[in-house]
């Protein structure tokens, strides 16, 4: 692949503020979200465990603790096995029905929190692990051992379920980047919608590797907790841009790749390219001139201040803001590129988790159509 050349036409700093961000129709919204580009921002965790597999505690407590800790949503994703290796740490059909019932009960009671019942397809014959959302039945158990077609078979099963969503979990655990993100086709791309950019360690480059393989994905940052400390003991969040705080609306946001990953529990990011929100495909594919609008806000003062902002694409990256740390920035960047396929935003702050210094958040791309 030849290296994409970008020509920056202008960078306009609209605002550097200490305090709330007054731009881009951001305002308080129902369910704890913040309004941006017609959507609310909802903060939660898409990967957790309970005693239904190899975690601690029961689903009812997990949902209650997450809600009391200020989360907008929590997904419980206990393990299921799709090939016969052994049955340790596996959720069976009876336990799955219990998890579904617990989530349904919470969603009937509350309109300020969404309980998601999901599961982690475990091991996939040593090809990786995938979280499955918005599917109410377990996959059938296969009997054969390691085969190179096991992963593609699973993608096909997932894409056969209407509205199903898959997440690539911790890409380097039990796999080598899901066999280098092979086996892509249009139907599989529609159902595999999320990838973990953070799960205990950084998967920054693995996220971009999957995008370069052609998958359309949003990044997530999840705790993968097994310790009964749902949300309250963790800073990372997956953020979904959705119309309302309902399971259906959150699933729609995930299917549209409309979200971002952050290691700061309340970092707000608002990003559009040529007026299209993160996760979008440009309505004018093949354009060569782009305008990125980026607003970022953190309410927690100097300890969480933003230090730099980058735009990344297939083969490169550029710093578009790097100044005195601030809790609120608003910038517009105009640039030209002939063949980049996507652009996304990466944010650095004073207070990252352990790992790559400063990297705190990643948005979903906007795809150019090239």
N, C-alpha and C positions, 0 to 999 in steps of 0.2 A: 504494500500500500504506500503510495507516495505521500509525503508529509504535507498536510494541509497548511497553507499559508494564510494567516489572518492579517488584515490591515485595519488597525484601529483608526477610525475617523474622528471620534471624540469621546471623552468621558466627562460627563456633567455631574457634579455633586450637587444634588438638589437640597439635601439637608443633612446636617450632623447635629443631633439633638441629644440632650440629656433629659429623658422623659418619654412619654408616649409618642408614637409615630402617627402624625396626622396627615395621612396620604392614602391613596389607593383604596378608598372606601373601607378602611379598617375601622371596625366598631365592635362593641360587645355583641355577642350573639347567644342564642339559647343553647343550653347544654354545655357551657363553658368554652365554646369556640370563639374565634376571632374572625371577623369578616374580611375576606380577601378575594377580589376578582369574582365576586358572586358566590363564593363558597365559604363555609366555616372551617376553621382549623380545629381538628379534634386530636387529642394527645392520648396515646395508650401504648400497650405492649402486645405484639402479635405472636409471642413465642414463650409460653410458660408451661410448667408441669405441676401435677398433684400426685397424690398417692394412687391414683388410677393407673399410673405406670411406675416410674421410679422417682417420683417426687415426694413431697411432704404436704400433708393437709388435704382438705376436701374441697371440691369445686365451689360449694356454697360459701365457704369462708374466703376463698380466693377472690371471688367476685365482690363480696362485701368489703374486704380489706382494700381492694383496688379502688372501689367507688369512694370509700371513706378517705382514701389518700389523694383524691382529686383527679383521678384518671377519668377520661371520657369513655374508654373501652378497655377490655381485657380479653385476650384470646387464650383459652386453655387448650394446649396442643399435646396431649399425652400420646405416647407411642402406640402405633399399630404395626403389625408385622405383615408384609405381603409375600414373603417367601419363607419356607420352613427351615429356619436355622435353629432357634430355640425360643421358648416362650417367656423368658425372664423379662421383666420390665415392660410388659405388653398390656394394653387395654383391650379387654374382650368385648363382645357384643353387649352383654348386660351392663358393663361399666360405661360403654359408649351411650347407651340409652339413658343411663343416669346423668351423664354429662349434658346430653341434649335437654333433658327435663330441667336440670338446674339452670341452664342458660335461658330456656323459654320462660321459666318462672320469674327470673330477674327482669327480663325484658317486658313482661306483663305488668310488673309492679312499678317500674321506674321509667321516666322519660328523660333523665339526665345522665344515663349511663347505658352502655350496650355490652351485654355479655355474649361473647362469641364462643361457640363450641366447635372445635376443630381438632385435627390430629396430625401427628408427625409420622409420615410413612418412613419407617425406620430401616436404615441400612441399604435398602434397595439393591441388595446383592453387591454391596461394597461400591456402588456407583454414586452414593450421596444420599442425603435425606431431604425430604420435601414436606413442607406443611401444606395441608389441604383445608380450604375454607369453603363455606357455602355448599357443602355436600352432606347430606344427612344419612348416607349409608357408608359402611366401611368397604374398602376394596376387597376383592376376592383373594384368598390366600393361594399363591402359586407354590408348586412343589419342587421345581427344579432349582438347582443352585446357581452359581455365578454364570451369567451369560451376558454377552455384549448387547443383546437386544432388550435386556430387562428395563433399562431406563427409557428407551423409546416406547416400549409397550406401556409403561406407566404413564408417559405423556399422553398416549392415545386414549387410555382409560379416562384420564382426567378431562381431556377435551371432549369426551363423549357425554359428560355430565353438564347439563345446561347451567350456566352461571358459575361453574366451578373456578376456583382460584388456587394457584400453586405458588409457593414461595421457595426459592433456592435457599436452603439453610446452610450456614457456616461452610462456605464452598470448599475449604481445604480439609474438612474433617471427614474421614472415611471415604474420601474421593479426591480426585485431581481435577477440581473445577468441573465436576459433572461431565467428565470425559471431554474437557475443553469446550463445553457448551455445544456439543454436537447435536445432531438429530432435529434441527430446527425446521419446522414448516409453519404455514400460516395458522392452522388450527391449534397447534401446540403453543405458538406465540400468543394466541388469544387467551389461553388459560394459565400459562406461566407468567405471572404479572409482577412478582416482587422478588427481590434478592436482599439478603442481609449484608449491609455494608459494615455493620458492627454486630458482633456477638462474642463477647468476652475479649476478642482481639479485632483489629481492624481488617476489613476486607475491601479496602479502598480500590486497589488495583484489580481485584477480582470482579468488582462491580463494573469497571470500565471494560474488562475483558469480555464479560457477557454482553455488554452493549455492542462491542465491536464484532461479536459473533452474529449480531443481527437481532437479538432478543429485545423486545420492548418491555422495559422493567422500571419500577420505582424502587428506590433503596429503602430499607428499614433498619432500625437499630433496636435490638431486643435483648432482654435479660437472659432468656433461656433458663430462668430460675428453677431449681429443684428444691429450694430451701424454705418454702413457705413465706417468702418476703416479697410478695407480689406488689410491684410498683413502689411501695413506701421506702424500700431500701435501695432503690435504683434511680439513677439520673437519666439514663437513655430513654428515648421515646421514638416511636413511629408516629408520624403525623399524617392524617388523612384530610384532604380537602373535599368536603362533602356538603350537600345541600341541607341535610338535617341529621340529627343524632338518632338514627335507626339502623338496624342491621342491614336493611336493603340499601340504604344510602351509603353506608360505609363499604359494603361489597361493591357497589357501583364505582366508588372512588378507587378501590383497589384494582378493579378490572380496567379502569381508565388510566392506571399508573399515575394517579393524581395524588402525590404526597412526597414527603421527604423524611430523612433520618437525621436525628440529632442526639448528641450526647449530653445536651443540656435540657432539662425537663420542661422549660417554658420559653425556649428560643423560637421566635416567630420569623418565618421567612416568606416573602412574597416575591415571586419571580415570574415574569412573562417575557416572551420573545416575539417580537412583531405583534404584540397584543394578545398572544395566545398563552394560556396558563400552563405551568409545568405539567408534563404528561401528554401534552397535545402534539398533534401533527400539524404543521403549518398548512393553512388553507391555500397558500400560494407556493406549492412545492417547486423547488428549483431556484428560489430566490438567491441572490448573491449579496444583498445588503440586509443587515439585521440591526434591530434596536432591542437591547435587553434592558428591562426595567427591574431593579432589584431594591427591595426594602427589607431591612432586618432590624429586629428589636428584641432586646432582652431587658426585663424589668429589674434585674438584681444588682445593678450598680457596677462599680469598677471591677469587682471580683470576676464578673462574667463578661467583661467588655469585649467587643468585636475588634480584632486586630488586622485582619485582611480578608478580602473577598476575591475569589478566583472564578473564571469561567473555563470549563474544560470541554474538549471535543475529542473526536476519534484518536487523534495523534498528538495532541498538545494541550497546553494550558496557558492562561495568562492571568496575571494579577491585575484586577481592575480597580481595586481600592486598597490602599496600604498607608495608613496615617496614624495619628494619635488614637489610642483605643477609645472607642465610643460605644454606648449602649443602643444607639439608634442611628442608622444611616439610610440614605435614600439616594441612589445613583442611577443614571441612565448612561448606557454605553452603546455607541454606534460603531459598527465594524463591518468589514466585507470578507467574504469567504466564498470560494467557488464550489467546493466539494465536500465540506464537512457534513456529516449525516445527522449530528445532534449537538446540542450544547446544554450543559447543566452547570449549576453553581455549587461551589464548595466554600464553606465558611470556616475561618479560623478565629478562635477566641483566646482570652487569657487563661481559661480554665478547662482544658480538655481532660478527659480521663487518661489513665496511663496508656502509652502507646506513641503513635506518631505525634510529635510536638505540635500542638495548636489545632489540629484538625478536629472540628467539632460537628459539622453537619454537611450533608449532601442532599441536593434536590433531585427529583426526577428530571430527565431531560425534556426539552422540546425538540422534536425531530423535524428536520428540514425537508424531508422528501427526496434528498439527493441519494 
